[in-house]
């Protein structure tokens, strides 16, 4: 316990210190009642250093003589130790522990973040990640930093919302633009509403976690455009301008929203690059609308299929140009990514700051009569079969015709070639404006596309919206209708968007016809594993806000190293990695009854029911991944595209070579532990040295006290004027 020292009124008041204080004899008498002393004059205090104490100890004999002569009661001194040794030791111990923990975290976290097993493609914590950035031949991007337009209204303050654009980046769903109404019977107005939804938290569909975001000045107000997404950016392409306000489109430009900086960047005057089955270099890129878009984030590419051009999409066009429907496939390679199908990126070069466009118009059957123009369809990405995966194009049509649903257009990404593939089972009614997402079985043996809603525009003025859900299971290419009897199904709709995260399909908005007063907030969630419409989005990913204490599974997925929300065995950013948003997905019973296997995969039908005659479905295989059941047994082995599956149990060696990830991790951990041990040894040595100095001082003071009868009052100062 720290002693209390009273200070005489005549003397100055000093704060307590970790140093020793020298006080007058009156205070000493209060501290040591065994020694009776007459009243003392004014307090005198000073701090004593360690050298002074040692010098005092060396002069013990002389000092004893001085103390005998000090019978006239000159001012004496008291040594007070306001901080006991136990308290100092505890404080030092706490400081050491805090220092050790801080050093450990500072060293360990950056190293783990950049391990090859994490496969992080974002910014690294320290050092540099190699890669050649090719100088762009296009105009410099314009960064729109200010002004940012304030939100005009709350993002939920609408009656209906449709024809908008949406995409997911690292657990956040972004929604931009489109058309909305605020009153029943109102014609949908174009707006530039921009908001986000948090998919790392649980929320009810009646109160979704929506946050309004500012819109950059100059970003166009468009509907029926598309949002591609990379690991850290959104790319707004195309769209049509309002035909009510006479908002004529300007020159075509791609608008990038950088998530980290919350800023918009304009990439103006885009032109094409030559490549496989594509238009030549230098052709202006046109901004189309109502096409089908998709992103393959791990490949660093986005596509826009079909759509139309008219006076509301293209600068300089008038009503005399009419509307032109397209069947081209526009490919966009994100900045910093490679693409072997583009001549300018051959040899492993990466796209510059503006990205690279390729307009594919001569890919296989694309130039044949049976490959029709279309708009308002859907386009989905499926890994495997080809070296870089495949795209499926279906649904959609023109003003008067529709695309058949029993034959699917299949695009081989690696060869830039289109094929056709027949389906089996009863097929859905033809339609435009549906939405679709794809989820992967845990072992990758099947990929299931979920298509929801859409509409039939015929007869004109009496269109019908749908509320049905269909599954196209791949690779069997069999249609399965979802039984929704007895469920609380959202109203039928078209022109909505769907995104998948944590194996749940999140539906935003949609045109619901004239019979429904309002559809607000217009957010719905479909459980893809159990085929149920639910009232809540449930965050499943380890490391999300809903799961603050994740249990690391054998794959190492913690939510932080899985930005694409892939299945645990499929985490990665290469062409053999799994589908985004599939985390936690299990194959539903309705699909198992068609393709065999179990909830974890193991499909027994691994080829189309209607045999493919050419293309990746005839020569390739799905990418399957090693998974384990609850007993730890291997269920499925890894199989690369075009190679047969190695079996359903046991271990396999495909002869491939690569870095020993386990050895790398072990080496990094050992290095970190070595540094920590060295630091702890230094701290222990420093502590022992300080402790020994303190013990030496205490021993010296004790020796002096044993020889000096006045020592318990402290060291005595010589009287004034005495040498």
N, C-alpha and C positions, 0 to 999 in steps of 0.2 A: 504494500500500500504506500502511495506517495506521501511523504511528510508534508505538513502544512506549516508554512513559515509566516509569522506575523511581522509586518514591517513598521518601523517607527515612523511617526508622522513627519519628523524632520528630514528623513532621507528620501531619495528618489525611489520610485516604485519600478521594479524591473519584472519583466515576464519570466516565467519559468523556462528553462532550457534543458536540452539534453546534456549540456556541459555541467560541471560541478559549480555550485555557487558558494561564495565565502560570505557568511553573514556575521552579525554582531553577536555579543555574548548574551544579550537579552533573549534573542530568539533561541540561542543555544540552551538557555535555562529551560525554556518551554519544551524543547525537544528532549532534554535529559534531566528529569527532575531529581536524579540522584546527586547532582552537582549543584550546590547552592552558591549563587553569585549575587553580589550587590547589583543595583541598577547600573546599566551601562549607558554610555552616551550614544551619539548618533550612529545608525547602521552604516557600515562600510562594506561594499560588495565588489568583488571582481571575479573574473573567470580564471581558472588555473589550467594551464596546458600540461600535457604529459611530461615534457622536459622539465618544467618547474617542479613537478612532483618528484621526479627522479633525482633532481639536484637536491631537493629537500631531504630525500632519504640518504643521500651521500653525506649530508652534513648533520646527521643525527646527534653526534657527540656535542658539537658546538651548540646546536639548538637546545640541548638539554640544559646547558649552562644559562642560556638566555631565559629559559622558562623559569629557572630557580630565582633569577633576579627580578622576574616580572611580578613581584608581590605588591607593587603599587597599583595593580590592576589596570594596566594599559589595555586598549581594545584587543580582544581576542577574536578568534574566527571559528566558524563551524563549517564543516564540509557536509553538504547535503547532496544526496544522490536521488533526485526526483524520479528516476526511471530504474526500477529494480532490474537485476540481470535477467530474471525470468521473463519479464515483459519484453526486454530487448531481444531475447532469444526467440520469443514467439513471433515478434514482428519480423525479425530476420527470416525465420522459417517460412512465414507467409509470403514474404517478398520473393524468396527463392522459388517457392512453388508456382507463383504467378509467372515468374520469369521463365521457368522450365516449360510451363504450358504454352506460353506465348511463342517461344522459340519452336516448340514442337509443331504447333499449328502452322506457323509461318513457313516452315520447311516442308511439311508433309502435304498440305493442301495443293500448292501449285504443282508438285511433282505428280500427285495422283491424277489431277485434272488432265494432264497432258500425256498420260500413259497410252501406248498403242491400243490397249484393250478398251479404253474409253472411246477412242476414235472420235475425238472432239474436232469438229471442223470449224468451229467458231474461233473468235480471238483467243490467243493463248495468253497465259498469265505472265510469262517471261520468255525471253529469247525470241526466236523467229521461226516461222514455219515456211519451208521452202516452196517455191512455185514461181513460174515465169508469168508475168502479167504482160500480155501483148498490148502494144500501144494501139489505141482505137483510132480508126480512120473517121469516126463520126464526130459530130460536134460535141463540145464539152458539156457535161450535164450541168443544169442550173439548179443550185440548191435554194429552195424556197424556205428561208428562215423566218421572214416576217413580211407582212403581218399574218398572224394566224387568226382566222375568223372564229369568233366565239360561237358556241353552240346556240342555235336559235330556239331550240326547245328540247325538253328531255327526250332521250331516245325511245322511251316507252309511250310518249304522248302522241300516239297515232291510232287511227281506227283500223287501218289495214296497211300492209307494207308488201311490195312485190317487185319483181324485176331488178333486184339489188344484186350485189356481189359480196362474197364472203370467203374467208380462208382462215386457217389455224396456224399460228406460229408459237411453238413451245408452250402449249397449254392455254393460249389465249385466242379466242375466236373473234375476228375482226369483221365488221359489216359496214359496207360503204354504199351510199347512193341509192339509186333505184327510184321507185315511185311510191307515194303513200297518199292516204286520205285521212282527213280528220273528222269527217261527218259522213253519215250514211247517204249513199247516192251520189257522193262527190266523185268527179273524175280524178283518177290518180295523177298527182302533180309530181314533177321531177324535183328531187332535192339532192343535197350533198351531205346528208346526215352520215356521221362517222362515229361508230361506237364499238366497244369491245365487250366480251363476256368472258368471265373467269371460269375455266374448265378444271381448275385445280381445287375447287371448293364445291361442296354440296349446295344445291339451291332448288327451290320449287319452281315449277313452270309458271306459276302465277306471279312469282316475284323473282325473275331471273337476275343474276348478278351482272347487270349492264352498267357500263360507264361511258358517258359521252366524251368524245375526243374532239379537239379542234381540227378544223379543216384548213389546209394550206391555201393561201391566196393563189388563184390561177388554176387550181385543180378542177377539171371539168365536172359539171353536173350531168351525169350520164346514167342510163339504165341499160340493162342487158349487155353489160361489159363482162370482163372476167378478171379475177384477182389470182395471179400466180403468187407463190410464196417460196422464199428460200429460208435458210436458217435464221435470218435476221431482218428480212425485208419483205414487203408486199409490192407487187408490180401490177398496176392498173392498166389494162390494155383494152382499147376499143370502146364500144358502147354507142348508143344513139342519144342525140340531144333532143330537148323538148320540141314537140311540134305544136305546142300551144303558145309558147312565148316567143316563137321564131328565133330561138337560140341556135344560130347556124354554127356548125362545127368549124374549128380552125384547122390548121395543119396537123397531121397525125403526130402524136407524141406518146411515149410511154412514161407514166408517172410512178416513181418509186417512193414508197413510204419506209423510211429507216426506223425500225422499232426502237433501237437504243437511243437515238437522238430526237425521236418524235418529230422528224422533219421530212418534208417532201422534196423530191429531186425530179426535175423534168429532163427526160432524155429525148431531145427533139430530132426531127428529120431522120428517122430510122430508114435504113436501106438493107437489102438482102445481101447475103453472102452465098456464093456458089457452093454446091455440094451434091451429094447423091440424090438423083431423081428430083432436082430442084431447079428453080429459076436461076438465071445467071446473076453475077455480081452487080451491085449498084442499082437494083430496081427499088423504087420507093415502096415502103411498106404501107398498105392501106389499113385504116382502123375499121374493122368490121364490127357488126353487132349480132346478137342472138346466136352466136356459135356455141359449140360445146367445148369446154376447156378442162384441162387437168394438169396437175403438177406431179413430177417425180422428184421430190426434194433431194433424195440421195444421189440422183444423176445430175442434179443442177439444171434441170430443163423443165419447160412448160410448153404446152401445145394448145392451139385453138383451131377447132375443126369446123369447116363450113361457115354458116352464118350468111349475112347479106350486106350489100352496100346500097345506099341510096342518098338522098339529099340531106338526111339527118345524121349520116355517119361520115360523109366525105366532103371535104372542102371543095367548093366550086361546082358541085353538082346541083341540078335543079330537078323539078318534077318531070322534066322532059327526058331525063336519063332513066326514069323508072327505077324499079328495084331489081337488083341482080343477086341471085342466090349462088352460093359458092360450094365447091366440094374440095377445095384446097386444104392442106394441113400446114398451118404456120407454126414453126418451131422456134422457141426462144431459149438460147443458152445463157444462163445467168452469169454475171461477172465472176471471174475467177475459176470457172469450170471448163473442162475439156469436152470435146465432141468430135469423135473420129469421122462423123458423117459430113463435116464442114471442111472445105478445102483450106480455109485460112487457119483452122485449128489443127491441121494434121501435124503429126509428130509430137503430140502431147502439149501443144500450146494452149493457153487458157484465154478465155474471153476477156476483153478489156472492160472498162468501167461502164460502157453502154450496153454490154452484152452483144450477142450475135443472133441475127435472124436468118432462118432458112425457110423458103416458101416451097413446100413439096407438092408438086402437081403431076408428076409422072411416075408415081410409085406403084408398079404392078398393074392391077386392074383399075387403078384410079382414073385412067383415061378411057375406060370402056363405058358403053351405054348403061350397063347394069349398075354402075357406081354413080348414084344420083346426087344432085345438089340437095342440100338440106340446111335447115336452121332449127333452133330450139330443140336439139337432140341432147344426148349425153355421151361423155367420153370418160373412160376409166382406165387406170393403169394396173397391170398385174405383173409381178416379178416372174422371172423364169421363162421356160420354153425357148426363147431366144437368148442370145448372149446378154442383152440389156433389157429383156422383158418385152411385153406386148401391150398395145392399146386396143380397147374394144369400143367401136362406135356404133350406136344404135339409137332408135327412136328419132323423132324430128320429122321434118317435111318442109313443104313450101306452102304457099297460100291455099292451094287446092289439093295437094297430094301428100301422102304419108310414106314413111320408110317402113318396110316390113320388119316384123319382130321375130320371125322364125328363122331368119338368116342374119348373122352378125358379121359386120366388117371388122377384120382383125389386122392390125398393123404391127409388123415386126420392126422394132426400133433400130436394131443393129443393121438391118439391110435396107431400111427405108422403103419397105414394100408392103402393099395391101393385099390381103387375101379375104376369102369369105369362108364362113363356117356355119353349117346348119345346126340348129338346136333340136332338142327332143322334149317331149312332154307338151301339154297344152300351153300356148304362149299368150302373153297379155294382149289386150286390144292395142292397136296402133294409137299413138298419141304424140303430142308435143309438150314441151315445158315440164317434164317430170324432173326428179333429182335422183342421184344414185351415189352410193359409196360402196367400198369393198373392204372386207375383213379377211384376215388369214387365219386358218386353223393353227393351233399351237405348233404343229410339226410341219406346216406348209403343204400338206398333202392335198388340200383343197382351198380354193379362194372363192368367197361367196359375195356376189354383187347384189346389193339391196336397192331396188327401184321403187320409189314411192310417188304416187299422185300423177299429175299431168292433166291434159285436157284434150278433147276432141272439138275442133273448131267448126265442124260441119254438122248441121247446116249453118251458114253464116248468120250471126246474130243470136244463135241459140246454142252456143257451145256448152259442153258438159264437162265438169271437173270430176276427177277420180280421187278416191281415198284408199285405194287398194295398195298392197305391198307385195312385191314379187321378188324371188331370189333366183338368180342365174348362177348355178354352182359350176365351178370350173376346176378341172378340165373336162368334166363330163358334158358340159354345155346343156344342162337340163334345167328347165324352168320349174320352179316350185312356188305355188301360190301360198301366201301366209294366211292362216285361218285367224280372222280378227273377230269372230263371233263373241259377243258378250263383253267386249273391251270398250273402254272409253276412247273412241277413235277421233282424232282431230277432224274438223270439217274438210270436205274435199277441196283440193286446191291445185293451182298451177303457178308457175313462175316463182317458186320458192327455192331455197337453197338447202342443201344437206351437207353436214360435215361429221366425221367420225372421230371420237376420242374416248378412250377407255371402253371400247366396244359398245358405245352408245351413239346412235344416230341423232344428231341435234338438228331439228328442222326450224328454219327461220322464215316467217312470213309466208306469202303466197296469195294469189288472187283467188277469192272464195266466192265469186259470183255476186249477184244482186240480192239474194235472199237473206243473207246474214247481215245483221246490223253492223257489227264490228268484230274484228278478230285481234284482240289486244290482250297481252303483249305479243301474241302470235308466236310463241316459242314452245316447241314440243320435243319430247325425248322418247326414243324407241330403243328398248333393250334388245340388242341384236342376237344375244345368246339364247334368250328365253322367248323371243318373238312376242313381246308385250309392249304396249304403250304404257308408259309410267308417268307419274306425277312429279318426279324428282330426278335431276341429274345427280349421279353418285360418283364422286371422284374415287378412282380405284388405284391410280398410280402410286407406288411407294415414293415417299418424299413430297407428295402434294400436301396442300394445307389441310386436307381432310385426314391425312395419315402422317402426322408430324414425326413419328418414330418408326420409320420403315424397317422391315426385316429384309436384309439383303438375301436374295435368292441365289441359287447356284450360278445363274448367268451373270450376276453382278449388277442387275438392274436396280437402281435406287431412285429413279425418277429424275435425278440430276444428270445422269449420264445417258439418258434415254430421251432426248429432245423430240424424237419422232413418235414416241409412245408405241414402240413396236413390241411384239411378243418377246418374252424373255430370251428365248433361244435365237431370235432373229435380229438382235440389236446390231446396227452398223450403218455405214454411209456409203456402201458400194453397190454395184449392180447385183450382188447376191444377198443383199440385206432385205429385211422383211417390210411389210406394208405399214405405213404410218397409221396410228390410231387404233391398232388392233390389240393393244395391251388388255389382257383379261378376257379376250373373246374365246368362246367355246362353241363347237359346232352344234347347232340346234338339232333336235331329234328329227324334224321334218327333212333335214338334209341328210342325216345319217341313214334314213330309210331309203334314200336314193343312191348314195355313193358308198355306203358301208362305213366301217370304222367305229369310232367312239367320239366322245365329246372333245378329246384331245387330238383327234385326227385319225391317222391310219386308214384313210380312204382306200377302198379296194378297187374302185374305178378310177384309173389315172389317165384315161384317154377319152376323147369325145365319143359319145354314144353313136353319133353319126360320124363315121371315120373321116378324118382329114386326108385329103389327097396330096396336099403340098403345104409348104410353109412351116412355121415353127411348131404348130400343133401336130404335124405329121412326123417331124424329126426330133422335137425337143421333149423335155420332161419338166414337171414342176420342180422348183427348188424345195427340197424337204430338209428339215433341221432336226438335230438330235434333241430329244426331250426325254424326261424321266417321269415315271409315275410315282405315286406316294411311297412305294417300296424301294425306289431308287433304281429300278430296272430301266434299261434303255428301250424306248418305244419305237423310234424311227431314226435312221441314220441320215447323215447329210448326203445329198445328191445334187450335183450341179447341173445346169441346163444342158440337155443333150446327152446326159450320161445316165445309165440305169441306176435305180436305187440299189444301195449296197446291202439291204436287208432290213429286217425289222427288229433284230436284237443283236446284242454283242457289240464289240468294238470293231471299227473299220479303219483302214489306212488307205486313203485314196492316192497315196504317192505324192501328194502335193507337199511343197516346201514352203516355209515361211518362218517368221520370227517366233521364238519360243516365248510366248507371252508370260507363262508361269515363271520362267527364269528371269525375265525382265522385271516383273513385279517383285520377286524375291530379292533381286539385287538392289532395287530402289529402297525397299523396306529395310534391308540390312544396312544400307548406307545411312539412312535417316536415323536408325537406332544407334549406329556408331557415333554419329554427331551428338545425339542426345546424351549418350554415356560419357563422352568427353566433356561435355558441358557440365554434367552433374559432378564429375570428378573435380573439375575446376572449382565449382561452387563449394564442394565439401572441403577442399584444401583451404580456400579463402575463409570459410567459416571457422575451421580449426585454428587457423593462424590468428584471427581476431579473438577467438576464445582464449587462446594461450596468452596473448597480450593482456587481456582483462584479468586472467588468473594471476599473472605475475604482479600486476598492480595491486590486486587485493592482498596477495601474500606480503608485499612490501609494506602496505598500510598496516597489516596485522602485526608484523614484526615491530614496527614503530610503536604501535599501541601497547604491546607487551612491555616495552622498555620505558615508556613515558607515562607518568600518572595523569598528566593533563591531556593525553592524546585523544581521548574520546570527545574532547571539545574541538579537535581539529588541529591543524598546524597553526602555530602562533606567529603573528606578524611582529617584527621588532617595533619598539616604540618609536614615535616620531623623533627624528634627529639622531637616532642611533645608527652607527655604521653597520 
